[in-house]
Amino acid sequence: QVQLAESGGGLVQAGGSLRLSCAASGSIFGFNVMGWYRQAPGKQREWVADITTGNIATYLGSVKGRFTISRDNAKNTVYLQMNSLNPEDTAVYYCRLRITRNDYWGQGTQVTVSS
């Protein structure tokens, strides 16, 4: 059984920064992809960024240059450093682990950016 636990959300003013963390536990072996999604009120969940076990990262266009995804494979942990936040970044952020065609999700952490 794989479980994901996110942390690091909160309230920040526009232009500020937050760092999200997501620790995975359970049977995790071999190649996998960890990433972040977000869901704003009244909107569908959208992909934000992914990173492979080989540290190949990809980003949603609107966050590229502001957000940085990284991971610690020894700890099965993924991070999302978010800089230059704006109110449009307000959402619940979810961590996802994809391994052997299975997806596992965290419970979500709220990020609120005030103007």
C-alpha positions as CSV (number, residue, x, y, z in Angstrom):
1,Q,0.0,0.0,0.0
2,V,1.4,3.4,-1.0
3,Q,0.6,6.5,0.9
4,L,1.4,10.1,0.2
5,A,1.6,12.9,2.8
6,E,1.8,16.5,1.7
7,S,2.8,19.5,3.8
8,G,3.8,23.1,3.4
9,G,0.7,24.9,2.2
10,G,-0.6,28.1,3.7
11,L,-1.5,31.8,3.2
12,V,1.0,34.1,1.5
13,Q,0.9,37.5,-0.1
14,A,1.3,38.0,-3.8
15,G,4.9,37.9,-4.8
16,G,5.8,35.6,-1.9
17,S,7.0,32.0,-1.8
18,L,6.0,28.6,-0.4
19,R,7.6,25.2,-0.5
20,L,5.4,22.1,-0.6
21,S,6.6,18.6,0.3
22,C,5.2,15.2,-0.4
23,A,6.6,12.1,1.2
24,A,5.6,8.7,-0.2
25,S,5.7,5.5,1.8
26,G,5.1,1.9,1.1
27,S,6.2,-0.4,-1.7
28,I,8.0,1.9,-4.1
29,F,10.7,0.4,-6.3
30,G,12.1,1.3,-9.7
31,F,11.2,4.0,-12.1
32,N,8.4,6.3,-11.1
33,V,7.1,9.8,-11.7
34,M,6.1,12.2,-8.9
35,G,4.3,15.3,-9.5
36,W,1.9,18.1,-8.5
37,Y,-1.6,19.0,-9.5
38,R,-3.8,21.7,-8.3
39,Q,-7.5,22.5,-8.2
40,A,-8.9,25.9,-7.8
41,P,-12.5,26.5,-6.7
42,G,-15.0,25.8,-9.5
43,K,-12.2,24.5,-11.8
44,Q,-11.0,21.2,-12.9
45,R,-7.8,19.7,-11.4
46,E,-4.8,20.7,-13.6
47,W,-1.3,19.3,-13.8
48,V,1.4,21.6,-12.6
49,A,4.8,19.7,-12.8
50,D,6.3,16.2,-12.9
51,I,9.7,14.8,-12.2
52,T,11.0,11.3,-12.9
53,T,13.4,9.2,-10.8
54,G,16.1,10.4,-13.3
55,N,15.3,14.0,-12.4
56,I,13.7,15.0,-15.7
57,A,11.3,17.7,-14.9
58,T,8.4,19.2,-16.9
59,Y,6.2,22.2,-16.1
60,L,2.9,23.8,-16.9
61,G,3.6,26.8,-19.0
62,S,2.1,29.4,-16.5
63,V,4.4,28.2,-13.7
64,K,7.6,27.7,-15.6
65,G,10.3,30.0,-14.3
66,R,8.5,30.5,-11.0
67,F,8.1,27.0,-9.7
68,T,10.8,24.4,-9.3
69,I,10.1,20.7,-8.7
70,S,12.7,18.5,-7.1
71,R,13.0,15.1,-5.4
72,D,15.0,13.1,-3.0
73,N,14.9,9.5,-4.2
74,A,16.4,8.1,-1.0
75,K,13.4,9.7,1.0
76,N,10.8,9.1,-1.8
77,T,10.0,12.8,-1.3
78,V,9.1,15.4,-3.9
79,Y,9.2,19.2,-3.4
80,L,7.6,22.1,-5.1
81,Q,9.3,25.5,-4.6
82,M,6.9,28.2,-5.6
83,N,8.1,31.7,-6.0
84,S,6.5,34.9,-7.3
85,L,3.1,33.6,-6.3
86,N,0.0,35.4,-7.6
87,P,-3.7,35.0,-6.7
88,E,-4.2,32.8,-9.7
89,D,-2.1,30.2,-8.0
90,T,-4.6,29.8,-5.2
91,A,-5.8,26.2,-5.1
92,V,-5.6,22.9,-3.3
93,Y,-2.3,21.3,-4.4
94,Y,-2.2,17.5,-4.7
95,C,0.8,15.2,-4.9
96,R,0.7,12.3,-7.3
97,L,2.9,9.3,-7.6
98,R,2.7,7.2,-10.8
99,I,4.4,3.8,-10.6
100,T,3.8,0.7,-12.8
101,R,0.7,2.4,-14.4
102,N,-0.9,3.0,-11.0
103,D,-1.6,6.5,-9.6
104,Y,-1.5,7.4,-6.0
105,W,-2.7,10.7,-4.6
106,G,-2.2,12.7,-1.5
107,Q,-4.9,14.4,0.5
108,G,-4.1,17.9,-0.8
109,T,-2.8,21.0,0.8
110,Q,-4.3,24.5,0.5
111,V,-2.3,27.3,-1.0
112,T,-3.9,30.7,-0.8
113,V,-2.3,33.8,-2.3
114,S,-3.7,37.2,-1.3
115,S,-3.5,40.3,-3.5
